[in-house]
Amino acid sequence: MILEKDFEDFIRLLNQHHVDYMVVGGYALAFHRISSITY
């Protein structure tokens, strides 16, 4: 998955500091390769 650099850096920092987190929305859908087309 291609993420913007800032978001990728942010997630890396959370992991380094053992922070629990949940990714939701468009980034979560993109990670699972699910299209988020809305009408």
C-alpha positions as CSV (number, residue, x, y, z in Angstrom):
1,M,0.0,0.0,0.0
2,I,1.3,3.4,-0.9
3,L,0.9,5.9,2.0
4,E,1.8,9.5,2.2
5,K,5.1,9.9,3.9
6,D,3.8,11.9,6.9
7,F,1.2,9.3,7.7
8,E,3.7,6.5,7.3
9,D,6.1,8.3,9.7
10,F,3.3,8.8,12.2
11,I,2.4,5.1,12.2
12,R,6.0,4.2,12.6
13,L,6.3,6.4,15.6
14,L,3.2,4.9,17.2
15,N,4.7,1.4,16.7
16,Q,8.1,2.5,18.1
17,H,6.5,3.8,21.3
18,H,4.1,0.8,21.6
19,V,1.0,2.9,21.3
20,D,-2.3,1.1,20.7
21,Y,-4.2,2.6,17.7
22,M,-6.8,1.8,15.1
23,V,-6.7,3.0,11.5
24,V,-10.2,3.8,10.2
25,G,-11.7,5.4,7.1
26,G,-10.0,5.6,3.7
27,Y,-6.6,4.5,4.9
28,A,-8.1,1.3,6.4
29,L,-10.0,0.6,3.3
30,A,-6.9,1.2,1.1
31,F,-4.9,-1.2,3.3
32,H,-7.4,-4.0,2.7
33,R,-7.7,-3.0,-1.0
34,I,-11.4,-2.1,-0.6
35,S,-12.8,0.6,-2.9
36,S,-14.6,3.4,-1.0
37,I,-16.8,4.7,-3.8
38,T,-19.7,6.8,-2.5
39,Y,-22.7,8.1,-4.4
